[in-house]
């Protein structure tokens, strides 16, 4: 694994057992997360984004299980660690900011207790006083006054609670922070401040951040690279500039055209036809082909490879496969993007 890659996900598969059958929520996904970058993971609700994020920490239990693949974090395959060894990785190596901090924080614990217990659970050699001192320094850096550490989650605003979640992720100096829809419950003013803070922390602490979101605007604001998921599979990966300026996959093109843009004269938003497929019975071939305006016969028969297109982009689409390419459709797709 290259030194520039912090986390390499290879052919990851996560399945849920349901009464109706097996749902493969992440299906053979491969993705590299580079050191020091903010990588945005985007896609429609239900495409498997959050499932993938949790799988990176092996947080699944009950009806969900990782049934295949490798999770190579900093040179170590986490799939080869026992479940009793994983708590040493969670928090200390990989931190997570969950979607709703109100349900992720303990309502009967003060913010100080949240932080000091997290620190002492992983660094038992520290005194409680040293843990408190680290907690105070950390929250002050995140714009929370020290005296507010004695308060409880319900006494803080949504933005403050998200800052507490970030401080928990940073308390052990984690190398990777996974932020799952961190701005969902925030208004636009607080969201803008939160995103500014995220960029500052990334630069100051050298963090690597996986930002999981359905908000394309957030990705455009802070991310270095973008990974696009569709129906449990990876559709496209590239730099933020390349993906926004020249999207390759027809799904990515439709996703970007669906975003309101005050700089265009169009009054009506683009609406992608059809709807995402059932993951209980996904279509054969490319999973986007029932909705794709450029679908060819091969698209409904065989799944395309996830392959490089240009220097930085990878895409899973028959339009870019020599075996199935239709030059006229490719030209139309490129112009559409």
C-alpha positions in Angstrom: 0.0 0.0 0.0 1.3 3.4 -1.0 2.5 5.7 1.9 0.1 8.3 0.6 -2.9 6.0 1.3 -4.1 5.9 4.9 -7.1 3.6 4.4 -7.5 1.2 1.5 -10.9 -0.5 1.1 -10.9 -3.5 -1.2 -14.0 -5.3 -2.4 -16.0 -4.6 0.7 -19.3 -6.2 1.1 -21.8 -5.6 3.9 -25.1 -7.6 4.2 -28.2 -7.2 6.3 -30.5 -10.2 7.1 -34.1 -9.2 6.8 -37.4 -11.0 6.8 -37.6 -10.5 3.0 -34.1 -11.8 2.4 -30.5 -10.7 2.3 -29.9 -7.0 1.5 -26.4 -6.2 0.2 -26.0 -2.6 1.4 -22.4 -2.4 0.3 -21.5 -4.5 -2.7 -17.9 -5.1 -3.6 -16.8 -1.5 -3.0 -13.1 -0.5 -3.4 -11.9 3.0 -2.3 -8.6 4.6 -1.2 -8.6 7.4 1.4 -5.4 9.5 1.1 -3.6 11.0 4.1 -4.5 14.5 4.9 -7.4 14.8 2.5 -11.1 15.5 3.0 -12.9 12.9 0.9 -16.6 13.4 0.3 -18.9 10.4 0.0 -22.1 11.3 -1.8 -25.2 9.6 -3.1 -29.0 9.3 -2.6 -30.5 8.1 0.6 -30.3 4.4 1.0 -27.3 3.9 -1.4 -25.1 2.5 1.4 -23.0 5.6 2.5 -23.6 5.3 6.2 -23.3 1.5 6.1 -19.9 1.9 4.5 -18.8 4.5 7.1 -19.7 2.2 10.0 -18.1 -0.7 8.3 -14.7 1.1 8.3 -14.8 0.9 12.1 -16.4 -2.5 12.1 -19.3 -1.2 14.1 -22.0 -3.5 12.6 -23.8 -6.0 14.7 -27.1 -7.8 14.9 -28.6 -8.2 11.4 -25.6 -6.6 9.7 -22.3 -8.2 8.9 -19.2 -7.7 6.8 -19.2 -10.7 4.5 -16.2 -10.0 2.3 -13.3 -7.7 1.5 -10.2 -6.1 3.2 -10.0 -3.0 5.4 -6.3 -1.9 5.2 -5.9 0.9 7.7 -2.4 2.3 8.0 -1.0 -1.0 6.8 -3.1 -3.3 9.0 -6.0 -5.3 7.8 -8.7 -4.6 10.4 -10.7 -7.6 9.3 -7.9 -9.8 10.8 -8.3 -8.2 14.2 -10.6 -9.8 16.8 -13.6 -7.8 18.0 -11.9 -7.4 21.4 -9.0 -5.6 19.7 -11.2 -3.2 17.7 -11.9 -0.8 20.6 -8.2 0.1 20.6 -8.7 1.3 17.0 -12.0 3.1 17.5 -11.4 6.5 19.0 -7.6 6.2 19.2 -7.0 5.7 15.5 -10.4 6.3 13.8 -13.0 8.7 15.3 -16.6 9.2 14.2 -18.9 12.2 14.2 -22.4 10.7 14.0 -25.4 12.2 12.2 -27.4 13.2 15.3 -25.3 14.3 18.3 -28.3 14.5 20.5 -28.9 10.7 20.3 -25.1 10.0 20.2 -24.3 11.8 23.5 -25.3 10.4 26.9 -28.0 12.7 28.3 -27.1 12.1 31.9 -23.4 12.8 31.5 -21.8 16.2 31.5 -19.6 17.2 28.5 -16.6 17.0 30.7 -17.4 13.4 31.7 -17.9 12.5 28.0 -14.4 13.7 27.2 -12.5 12.6 30.3 -14.0 9.0 30.2 -13.1 8.7 26.5 -9.5 9.8 27.1 -9.0 7.6 30.2 -10.5 4.6 28.6 -7.7 4.6 26.0 -4.9 6.3 28.0 -5.2 4.8 31.5 -1.7 6.1 32.4 -3.1 9.7 32.5 -4.4 11.1 35.7 -8.0 12.4 35.7 -6.6 15.9 36.2 -4.4 15.6 33.0 -7.5 14.2 31.1 -9.5 17.2 32.3 -6.8 19.6 31.2 -6.7 18.1 27.7 -10.5 18.3 27.5 -10.5 22.0 28.4 -7.8 22.8 25.9 -9.6 20.9 23.2 -13.0 22.4 23.6 -11.6 25.9 23.8 -9.8 25.3 20.5 -13.2 24.4 19.1 -14.9 27.6 20.4 -16.5 26.2 23.5 -15.9 28.0 26.8 -14.4 25.9 29.6 -17.2 26.6 32.0 -19.7 24.9 29.6 -18.0 21.6 30.2 -20.1 21.1 33.3 -23.3 21.3 31.2 -25.3 18.5 29.7 -26.1 17.8 26.0 -29.6 19.2 26.2 -28.2 22.6 27.3 -26.2 23.0 24.2 -27.2 24.2 20.7 -27.0 21.8 17.7 -23.8 23.5 16.5 -22.3 23.2 20.0 -23.2 19.5 20.2 -21.5 18.9 16.9 -18.4 20.6 18.2 -18.5 18.2 21.2 -18.7 15.3 18.8 -15.7 16.6 17.0 -13.8 17.0 20.2 -14.5 13.4 21.1 -13.1 12.3 17.8 -10.0 14.5 18.3 -9.5 13.7 22.0 -7.3 10.7 21.2 -5.7 12.4 18.2 -7.3 10.0 15.7 -5.7 9.8 12.3 -9.0 9.5 10.5 -12.3 11.2 11.3 -15.5 9.8 9.7 -18.2 12.5 9.7 -21.7 11.0 8.9 -24.1 13.7 7.7 -22.7 16.2 10.3 -24.6 19.2 9.0 -28.1 17.6 8.7 -29.5 19.2 11.9 -27.8 22.6 11.5 -29.2 25.8 10.0 -27.2 27.4 7.1 -25.4 29.9 9.3 -24.2 27.3 11.8 -23.4 24.9 8.9 -21.1 27.4 7.3 -19.2 28.0 10.6 -19.0 24.2 11.1 -17.5 23.7 7.6 -15.0 26.5 8.2 -14.0 24.8 11.4 -13.7 21.4 9.7 -11.2 22.9 7.2 -9.2 24.6 9.9 -9.0 21.4 12.0 -7.9 19.4 8.9 -5.1 21.9 8.2 -4.0 22.4 11.9 -4.1 18.7 13.0 -3.2 17.1 9.6 -6.5 15.2 9.8 -7.8 12.8 7.2 -11.6 13.2 7.0 -14.3 11.1 5.3 -17.3 13.3 4.9 -20.5 11.4 4.3 -23.3 13.5 3.0 -26.1 13.9 0.4 -25.4 17.7 0.3 -23.5 18.4 -2.9 -23.0 22.0 -1.8 -21.1 20.9 1.3 -18.9 18.7 -0.8 -18.1 21.5 -3.2 -17.2 23.7 -0.2 -14.7 21.6 1.6 -13.7 18.4 -0.1 -10.5 17.6 -2.0 -11.9 14.5 -3.7 -15.4 13.0 -4.2 -16.7 9.4 -4.3 -20.1 8.9 -5.7 -22.2 5.8 -4.6 -25.2 4.4 -6.3 -27.2 1.3 -5.1 -24.5 -0.1 -2.9 -21.7 0.3 -5.5 -19.1 2.9 -6.4 -20.1 4.9 -9.5 -17.3 7.5 -9.8 -14.3 8.8 -7.8 -12.2 11.8 -8.7 -10.9 15.2 -7.5 -13.6 17.6 -6.6 -12.6 19.9 -9.5 -12.8 17.1 -12.0 -16.1 15.6 -10.8 -17.8 19.0 -10.7 -16.3 20.3 -13.9 -16.4 17.1 -16.0 -18.6 14.3 -14.4 -18.2 11.1 -16.3 -20.9 8.8 -14.9 -24.5 9.5 -16.1 -25.7 9.3 -12.5 -23.1 11.9 -11.4 -24.2 14.1 -14.2 -27.9 13.8 -13.2 -27.0 14.4 -9.5 -25.2 17.6 -10.3 -27.9 18.9 -12.7 -30.4 18.3 -9.9 -28.7 20.9 -7.6 -30.3 24.4 -7.7 -28.0 27.0 -9.3 -28.8 30.7 -9.1 -26.3 31.4 -11.9 -28.3 29.7 -14.6 -31.5 31.0 -16.3 -33.3 27.7 -15.9 -36.4 27.9 -13.7 -37.1 24.2 -13.5 -34.8 21.7 -11.7 -33.6 18.7 -13.6 -35.4 15.5 -12.3 -33.7 12.2 -12.8 -36.2 9.6 -14.2 -37.1 6.5 -12.3 -36.0 5.6 -8.8 -33.2 3.7 -7.1 -33.5 -0.1 -7.4 -34.3 -2.4 -4.6 -31.2 -3.9 -3.0 -33.1 -7.1 -2.4 -33.4 -7.7 -6.1 -31.0 -5.3 -7.9 -31.0 -5.3 -11.7 -28.5 -7.2 -13.7 -25.6 -5.4 -15.3 -25.1 -1.7 -14.4 -27.5 -0.8 -11.6 -28.2 2.6 -13.1 -29.1 1.3 -16.5 -33.0 1.4 -16.0 -32.7 5.2 -15.4 -29.8 6.0 -17.7 -30.4 8.1 -20.8 -27.4 6.5 -22.5 -28.1 2.8 -21.7 -26.9 0.2 -24.2 -27.8 -3.4 -24.5 -24.6 -4.5 -22.7 -25.5 -2.3 -19.7 -28.4 -4.6 -18.8 -26.3 -7.8 -19.2 -22.9 -7.2 -17.7 -21.6 -5.0 -14.9 -18.8 -2.6 -16.1 -15.4 -2.5 -14.4 -14.4 0.3 -12.1 -11.6 1.8 -14.2 -9.5 4.9 -14.6 -10.7 7.6 -17.0 -8.0 10.3 -17.3 -5.4 10.9 -14.6 -7.5 11.2 -11.4 -11.0 9.9 -12.2 -12.3 6.4 -11.9 -15.7 5.4 -13.3 -17.9 2.3 -13.6 -19.7 2.8 -16.9 -19.8 1.0 -20.3 -19.5 4.3 -22.1 -15.8 4.2 -21.2 -15.2 0.5 -21.9 -13.8 -0.3 -25.3 -15.8 -3.5 -25.5 -19.1 -1.8 -25.2 -18.4 1.8 -26.3 -20.8 3.7 -28.5 -19.0 6.7 -29.8 -22.1 8.8 -30.5 -23.5 8.0 -27.0 -20.2 8.9 -25.4 -20.0 12.2 -27.2 -23.6 13.0 -26.0 -22.8 12.0 -22.5 -19.7 14.1 -22.4 -21.6 17.1 -23.7 -24.3 16.4 -21.2 -21.8 16.4 -18.3 
